[in-house]
């Protein structure tokens, strides 16, 4: 109860201070999204986001562009792809770019789409040329695989309340192959009871250049990234 009361007071205090500071500059802060009902009740209904007048139903919104299931407090992804008869390089780039993932939570999936675009570029196709049948088959297989991320939920919180006193470590990894290179960062928390929780914080990846580059050099680029 004491932990709950502490975070309740912190939440209310943070909201009040932010509104006060912005109010001094003439900005009225509204459209609040809160996933704790007791905190939500302290925010006037007129100042809440349209989708969160109460917490009695499933609420889905965005946090800095990332889709957020408010009640479950988890990020999720939606895939809405239109089927087309003629797959072109322009369509491939548009599709891959439309999947917004600034934290890199689904980079292992998206990198395949980027590699397919690079393959279309290697063939020196014009933007609106239909890609070869072999490449089109790979593209359609990748599109079907995207359905696997529809039900994916990733906890927004990387350090739960019972890890408030935890020792926190950052573990970073980087690697490279002939096709791509990347890095990722995990948060590892160890509380006083010896419990451990590990969460992915962020990741980055890039496809290898069309011009051949040695693996050690790509590994160095991954480390720099």
N, C-alpha and C positions, 0 to 999 in steps of 0.2 A: 504493500500500500504506500509506503514511504517513497519507493522508487516511482510509482505511478504519479503521486502527488508532485514529486520533483519535476518530472518531465511535463506535467500539466502546467505548472507554474512557469517553467522555462518557455514552453510554447506560447502561452498567453503574453508573457513579457516580451518575447521576440517580436510577436505581431504588433504589440502596442508601440514598441520602440521604432520599428521600421515605418509604421504609419505616421508616427510623430515626426521623424526626420524628413521623410518625403513631403509631409504636409507643410513643413517650414519652407520648402521650395515651391509650394503651390501645386504639388502632385497628390491626388487622392488615390490611394492604393486600394484596388478592389479585386474581384475574381479570385478570392482565396480558395485553395483546395487543401483540405485537412483530412487525414484518415483516422482521427480520433474524435469520437462523437462529443465527448465532454469539452474538448477544445472548440469544436465546431459550434457548439451552442453559445459560445461567448463571442461569436462573430455575427454581426447583424446579417440577416438573410439577404438584404440588398447588396451586401459586400461579398457574398459568396459567388463562386463560379456557377454558371447556369446548370451544369450537370451535377452539382453537389449541394442541392438545397437541404438534403438530409442523407443519412448513411443507411437507409432502410433497404436499398436495392443495390444491384451491381452498378458500380460507377467506373467508367473508363474515361480517361482524359489524357493530356500530354504534359510532360515535364521537360521543358526546354526541347520540345520537338520529339521526345521519346515517348512512345505509348506507355501509359501507366494504369494498371488496375489498382484503383485506390483502396478498395476493401482488402484485397490480398497483399497490397503494398509490394507489387512486383511489376517489373517491366515485361512487355510482351511484344510480339511482332505480328503484323497482318500482311498477307500477300494477296494483292488483287492484280492479276496479270491478264491482259486481253490476248486471246489467241489470234495469231495472224497467219495468213497463208504464205506470204513472202517475208522470210526473216532476213533483215539487212543489218549491216554494221551499225547504222544509225539506231535501229530498233534495239540492238543488243546494248549499246552504250546507254540509251535512254532507260532501259529496264534495270540495268545494274546500278545506275546512278539514282534511280528512284527509291532504292532501299536505304533508308536513313538509319545509320548505325554509328553515331559519333563515338561511342564507347568501345566499339570493336567487339561487341558481345557475340556476333555471328560471323566474324571474319573468316573462320574456317569454311563457311558455306559460300560467302560472297567472293572469296578469292578465285573460286572455280569460274564464276561468271566473268571476272576480270581476265582470266587466262584465255577464255574463249574469245573475248573481244580482241585480245592481243593476237590470237591466232588468225582472226579475220583481218587484222591490220597487216600481219606478215604476208598474207596472200595479195596484198596491194589492191584490195577491192575498193571501189568507190562507195560513198556513203549509202547509196540506195541500190546497190547491186545485191541480188539474192545470193546468200552464202551457199557454198557447195553442200550437197546432200549429206556427206559424211559429217561435216561440221554442224549441220542442222540437226542431225540425230543427237549429237552430243548436247546441243543447246536444249532440245526438248527434254532430254533426260535430266538435265540440270533444273529446268523449270519444274518438273515433277518432284524432284527432291526438295524443292522449297516448301512443299506442303508439310514437310516434317517439322518446320519451325513454327507452324501455326499454333500448336498447343504448348510451345515453350514458354515457361515462366521463369524469370530470373529475379531473385529477391533484390529489392532496392537497397535494403539495409545490409551492409557488410560487417557491422559489429553490433550484434543484438544487445539488449539491455543487460542480460546476465553476463556480458563480457565488458561491462562498463569499466571495470578495474583491470582489464586484461593487458598483458604485454603484447604489443603489436609489432609484427615484422612485415616487411615488404620483400617479396621474393620475385625477382625479375629473370626472365629467360629470353634468349634470342637464338635464332637459328636461320639457316638458309639452305636452299636447294638450287638446282639449275633453273627452276621455274619461278620461284618466289622466295621472299625472305620476310621475316617478321619478328615481333617481340610481344611479350605479354607480362602483366604484373598481377600478382596475387597478394591479397591481404591475409596474413595468418595471425590469429588471435589466440592467446593462451591465458585463461583466467586463473584465479587463485585456487580453484578446485581441480586444476589440471585438465579441464575440458579444452578442446581445440576446435576451432572452426576456420575453414579456408574458403575464401571467396575471390572470384575473378574480379579485378578492379577495372582493367582496361587492356586493350591489345591494339596493335598496329600491324599492318602488312602491306607489302607492295609486290607487284610482279617484277621479275628480273628484266632488265633491259633487253631489247631485241638484239642488240650487239652483245656477243658472247663476253661474259665476265667470269673470272675465276671464282670458285666457291669460297676460298678464303677472303677475297675482297667483298663478296656479298655478305659473308658472315660479319665482317667489320661494319658494313653498312647497317646490318640488323642491330648490331651493338650500339651504333651511334643513334639509330632511331629509338 
